[in-house]
Amino acid sequence: MSSNVHHTVGEPDSANRPAPGSPFPLGATVGEGGTQFAVHSPDADGIEICLIDDDGGERRIALGSRTYGVWHGFVEGVEAGTKYGIRAHGPWNPSDGRRFNPQKILLDPAARTIHGTVGSAEALLAYEDDPFGRPNTVDSLGHVPLAVVTAPDVPPSAPRPGIPWDRTVVYEMHVGAFTARHPDVPAEHRGTYLGLTTPAVLDHLTRLGVTTVELLPVHATITEPGVRARGMRNHWGYSTGAFFAPDPRFASTPGAEIAEFRTMVDALHSVGIEVILDVVYNHTCESSVDGPSISWRGLDAPGYYLLDGRGHDVDLTGCGNTTDSASPAVVRMVCDSLRYWATDMGVDGFRFDLASTLGRPAWRFDARAPLLTAIATDPVLSTRKLIAEPWDATGAGYQVGGFGAMWSEWNDRYRDTVRRFWAGQTGVRELASRIAGSEDIFGGGVRKPWASVNFVTAHDGFTARDLVSYSRKHNDANGEDNRDGTDNNISENHGVEGPTDDPDVIAARGRHVRALLATLTLSTGTPMLLAGDEIGHTQGGNNNAYCVPEDAPADRSWAIDWESADRDLLAFVSRLLRIRRSAPSLRQQEFFFGRDTPSGRPDLVWFDGRGNELTTDQWHDDSIRTIQAWVDGGDVRSYASDGHRVDDASSLLVLHSGGPTEVSLACPPWAAERFVAVFDSSTADGTPVDATAIDAGSPLSLSGSTVLVLRSVGR
């Protein structure tokens, strides 16, 4: 032990601090004259708080009290800004998960701010040569990030927008990649939280018409050992190192990430845009038992992780470990973290990565599992948007449609069906179910159509441009010999793999991508767009852009190329979202049941390309490539801001996948007599070639794959 290490015991002595003897809140709480520390570690024999000075000197303070398995104590003189770690003393018994090793300085699981990065991979290991062998005697100080004592700050002040679900349009983005190459963002703010506060960025989002940004993980990230070994770093952020701390890599000023994050939230709220966080509570950065001991594993592995009877991690996530969603320690940590981000940090909702694991305290999924129930019934969290990614790395974890009433879910069946239809691989039967809100998946109970979060692209997979430009993945840059990423892309290159200057190929790709985006935007449910798709962003055919070289700057880390933006495509998507906003019948809050509306017409009827109602045989004929949907506007069941029911014109949607053809507009006796085209996906910006009123039953010539929106005249 070095000469600059001291052992003392702190005693609370002020009413302004947590009450003497209180083990909560966990973490470091600044009070008058010092700081209260509380660390969950029920099986430890002792816990030391290690205060680290700027020269790396260490002062150790033993926490003298243990209540409910939480070690706690007040340390005088410790102020905000102090860096600290934790050393846990206790038994080394890996076979039952107890891996206490005081040579490993640990990151506080409740840290609000972290400082530093990981160093030697060997120093981070708690064991010598075998995870179930002898403990490692190498001190990890200097090789692991430290927590920073953080004083309370002023939370965001702009009112939350409170966008109703039926009006929600989600926009999934990576904080760094979105602005790293934006010419109108100040250089010092590119790739940061403050980059999203720039007027040009806010103007883009509001003009586009999205209501809710969904940020890829912003919890502090520590790259996985295997990725580090290849000289890469985790770009997406699905490798959490601290569930309460904003990721320092997105701060323009080191140490200012909390203030800058709150400024970002305020700026987005001020223009009416919600902020949702993609959160990763299903696993941590510590990988499996042969991975590093950075935080949770060294404090209470049996309490934080699912372990088998021999002390091995149960891996339901494909990431080496799985948090135990039935453990009180995990339920408390996750709910405390979520409430912190919802209240102190001002966010409007959460998208839960691999959410099925949160409902699998045992092998079988249970929508009423302890953690899912705690989240959905929490008085704060139940007022926020909750979105589940309803699968994990196992077949038993695929639970699309299986979550409770409070949850919306990513709908990958929507993604695959829409991709297959526009690639000419399927007929119209399942397509109709998907664009009508997926009642077959989410209906039959109390859920609404907006429970289906519809998407055709996301961070995980091809961008929209790449989806129509590549027939196979090109992931060599990831350093895994192109083995990573899915091979099931349902993509089409239109005759040339990758970039081309062939005008016919370019035209075909443009028609294809516009049809995909139009279908997404006009479908019942909650649409989710991938940031950059509206301007033609490409990743060069990489469908798993999760990592970049360790030293890559933000502008070379899958950054969106704003200088090459497709302005026509931007106008196209903006037009689509304006139509969606102005047509409540296209974003209904109730499923279609074929009910008669007050107008005397059915709520939804399907027709073929000749204008006749689809027959049973046609529904099961996968060669059918044209469908028309009559959506009646007389019984929308949506409400205006004043609480009154809204009325709407009726709409006729025409979707055709294939070559040139002629269709006849649907003309049953109860339909509107005349229609006006308001959208045509065959044009570069969606503007119809002819916007004059046309009679029902009129023939229309389509030059290829097309989505049309016509509105009834006189309702």
Secondary structure, 3 states (H helix, E strand, C coil): CCCCCCEEECCCCCCCCCCCCCCCCCEEEEECCEEEEEEECCCCCEEEEEEECCCCCEEEEECCEEECCEEEEEEECCCCCCEEEEEEECCEEHHHCEECCCCCCECCCCCCEEECCCCCCCCCCCECCCCCCCECCCCCCCCCCEEECCCCCCCCCCCCCCCCHHHCCEEEECHHHHHCCCCCCCHHHCCCCHHHHCHHHHHHHHHHCCCEEEECCCEEECCCHHHHHCCEEECCCCCEEEEEEECHHHCCCCCCHHHHHHHHHHHHHHCCCEEEEEECCCCCCCCCCCCCCCCHHHHHHHHHECECCCCCECCCCCCCCCECCCCHHHHHHHHHHHHHHHHCCCCCEEEECCHHHHHCCCCCCCCCCHHHHHHHHCCCHHHCEEEECCCCCCHHHCCCCCCCCCCEEEEHHHHHHHHHHHCCCCCCHHHHHHHCCCHHHHCCCCCCHHHEEECCCCCCCCCHHHHCCCCCCCCHHHCCCCCCCCCCCCCCCCCCCCCCCCHHHHHHHHHHHHHHHHHHHHCCCEEEEECCHHHCCCCCCCCCCCEEECCCCHHHCCCCCHHHCCHHHHHHHHHHHHHHHHCHHHCCCCCCCCCECCCCCECEEEECCCCCECCHHHHCCCCCCEEEEEECCCCCCCECCCCCECCCCCEEEEEECCCCEEEECCCCCCCCCEEEEEEECCCCCCCCCCCCCEECCCEEEECCCEEEEEEECCC
